[in-house]
Amino acid sequence: MTEKDLYYYEPKNGHGLKHDPFNAIIAPRPIGWISSRDGKGNVNLAPYSFFNGFCYTPPIIGFSSTAWKDSVANIQETGEFVWNLATRHLAQQMNATAAHVAHEVNEFGIAGLTAVPCKLVKVPRVGESPVSFECKLTQIVQLQGADGRKAQAWLTLGEVVAVHIDKAMIKDGVYQTALAHPIVRAGRRGDYFEIRQDAMFEMPRPD
């Protein structure tokens, strides 16, 4: 093994670089484009870069919010949310929904997106998105450090109870990831990557 010239730091003492490398190293990350509503019917749509899938059976997805934001509060109140796939075609609209606005302001309107009713939850999905997951809340967990101190971050987990897929994304019975041109989050304040077919390679598991 060739010895490397390593940059070392301990996060509690700061990273010492121009930008925190944490987000850029754990990258690219899928985007949790989450729609929710409160008990009064106010709708919210916001992107979260700490997002992923966590379980096959039942199918569970989750996102982490670095503050107690409208999405988390709404989901705690109603127990429902929808994840919408963010694509290259919808990148500007997704970014527009990241704006900090008053609770009663509907981000669907700000971004010029269509709020389409779902089947099993009372939260709308993004009509322009090629894939949406209707979700029921399973857990909201406040994160904590190794010392047990509570962090100002909440992990929201939900079971996927219904799925909407544009049939154009399915070929020979297989969902084609790259056809939707999904975008994924990288580092700094605004770095993204687009998933394309020419970047894919296949590597079967040894078993």
For each residue, the residues with C-beta under 8 A, 3 or more apart:
1:
2:
3:
4:
5:
6:
7:
8:
9: 13 14 15 16
10: 13
11: 14 15 22
12:
13: 9 10
14: 9 11
15: 9 11 20 21 22
16: 9
17: 20 21
18:
19: 24 187 188 189
20: 15 17 23 24 187
21: 15 17 24 25 187
22: 11 15 25 26
23: 20 26 27 29 49 185 186 187 188
24: 19 20 21 27 186 187 188 191
25: 21 22 187
26: 22 23 29
27: 23 24 184 185 186 187 191 193
28: 184 185 186 192 193
29: 23 26 49 50 51 52 184 185 186
30: 51 52 182 184 185
31: 47 48 49 51 86 94 183 184 185
32: 47 48 49 50 51 61 62 63 83
33: 45 46 47 48 83 84 85 86 94 97 126 129
34: 45 46 47 48 63 71 81 82 83 84
35: 43 44 45 81 82 84 108 115 123 124 125 126
36: 43 44 45 70 71 74 75 78 80 81 82 123
37: 41 42 43 44 74 78 80 122 123 124
38: 41 42 44 70 73 74 77 78 103
39: 77 78
40:
41: 37 38
42: 37 38 74 103 104 106
43: 35 36 37 106 107 108 115 123 124
44: 35 36 37 38 70 71 74 103 106 107
45: 33 34 35 36 84 97 106 107 108 111 113 126
46: 33 34 69 70 71 97 98 107
47: 31 32 33 34 86 94 95 97 98
48: 31 32 33 34 51 63 64 65 71
49: 23 29 31 32 185
50: 29 32 63 64 65 66
51: 29 30 31 32 48 61 62 63 64 83
52: 29 30 61 62
53: 59 60 61
54: 60 61 62 157
55: 58 59 60
56: 59
57:
58: 55 159 160
59: 53 55 56 133 159 160
60: 53 54 55 138 157 158 159 160
61: 32 51 52 53 54 83 133 135 157 158 160
62: 32 51 52 54 155 156 157 158
63: 32 34 48 50 51 71 83 155 156
64: 48 50 51 143 153 154 155 156
65: 48 50 68 69 71 72 153 154 156
66: 50 152 153
67: 152 153
68: 65 72 73 152 154
69: 46 65 72 73
70: 36 38 44 46 73 74 103
71: 34 36 44 46 48 63 65 74 75 81 156
72: 65 68 69 75 76 140 154 156
73: 38 68 69 70 76 77
74: 36 37 38 42 44 70 71 77 78 81
75: 36 71 72 78 79 80 81 137 140 156 158
76: 72 73 79 137 140
77: 38 39 73 74
78: 36 37 38 39 74 75 122 123
79: 75 76 136 137
80: 36 37 75 121 122 123 134 135 136 137
81: 34 35 36 71 74 75 121 123 135 137 156 158
82: 34 35 36 118 121 123 124 125 126 132 133 134 135
83: 32 33 34 51 61 63 132 133 135 160
84: 33 34 35 45 125 126 129 131 132
85: 33 129 130 131 132 180 182
86: 31 33 47 90 91 94 129 182 183
87: 90 91 129 130 180 181 182 183
88: 91 181 182 183 194
89: 128 181
90: 86 87 93 94 126 128 129
91: 86 87 88 94 95 183 192
92: 95 96
93: 90 96 97 111 112 113 128
94: 31 33 47 86 90 91 97 98 111 183
95: 47 91 92 98
96: 92 93 99 107 110 111
97: 33 45 46 47 93 94 107 110 111 113
98: 46 47 94 95
99: 96 107 110
100:
101: 105 107 110
102: 105
103: 38 42 44 70
104: 42
105: 101 102 109 110
106: 42 43 44 45 109 110 115
107: 43 44 45 46 96 97 99 101 110 111 113
108: 35 43 45 111 113 114 115 124 126
109: 105 106 112
110: 96 97 99 101 105 106 107
111: 45 93 94 96 97 107 108
112: 93 109
113: 45 93 97 107 108 126 127 128
114: 108 126 127 128
115: 35 43 106 108 124 125 126 127
116: 124 125 126 127
117: 124
118: 82 121 122 123 124 125 132 134 162 164
119: 134 162
120: 134 136 161 162
121: 80 81 82 118 134 135 136 161 162
122: 37 78 80 118
123: 35 36 37 43 78 80 81 82 118 134
124: 35 37 43 82 108 115 116 117 118
125: 35 82 84 115 116 118 129 132 134 164
126: 33 35 45 82 84 90 108 113 114 115 116 129 132
127: 113 114 115 116
128: 89 90 93 113 114
129: 33 84 85 86 87 90 125 126 132
130: 85 87 165 166 168 169 180
131: 84 85 163 164 165 166 169 180
132: 82 83 84 85 118 125 126 129 163 164
133: 59 61 82 83 160 162 163 164
134: 80 82 118 119 120 121 123 125 160 161 162 163 164
135: 61 80 81 82 83 121 158 159 160 161
136: 79 80 120 121 158 159 161
137: 75 76 79 80 81 140 156 157 158
138: 60 157 158 159
139: 155 156 157
140: 72 75 76 137 154 155 156 157
141: 154 155 157
142: 150 151 153 154 155
143: 64 150 151 153 154 155
144: 148 149 150 151
145: 148 149 151
146:
147:
148: 144 145
149: 144 145
150: 142 143 144
151: 142 143 144 145
152: 66 67 68
153: 64 65 66 67 142 143
154: 64 65 68 72 140 141 142 143
155: 62 63 64 139 140 141 142 143
156: 62 63 64 65 71 72 75 81 137 139 140
157: 54 60 61 62 137 138 139 140 141
158: 60 61 62 75 81 135 136 137 138
159: 58 59 60 135 136 138
160: 58 59 60 61 83 133 134 135 163
161: 120 121 134 135 136
162: 118 119 120 121 133 134
163: 131 132 133 134 160
164: 118 125 131 132 133 134
165: 130 131 169 170 175
166: 130 131 169 180
167: 170
168: 130 179
169: 130 131 165 166 175 176 179 180
170: 165 167 173 174 175 176
171: 174 176 179
172:
173: 170
174: 170 171
175: 165 169 170
176: 169 170 171 179 180
177: 180 182 195 200
178: 181 195 196 197 199 200
179: 168 169 171 176 197
180: 85 87 130 131 166 169 176 177
181: 87 88 89 178 194 195 196
182: 30 85 86 87 88 177 194 195
183: 31 86 87 88 91 94 192 193 194 195
184: 27 28 29 30 31 192 193 194 195
185: 23 27 28 29 30 31 49 191 192
186: 23 24 27 28 29 191 192 193
187: 19 20 21 23 24 25 27 191
188: 19 23 24 191
189: 19
190:
191: 24 27 185 186 187 188
192: 28 91 183 184 185 186
193: 27 28 183 184 186
194: 88 181 182 183 184
195: 177 178 181 182 183 184 199
196: 178 181 199 200
197: 178 179 200
198:
199: 178 195 196
200: 177 178 196 197
201:
202:
203:
204:
205:
206:
207:
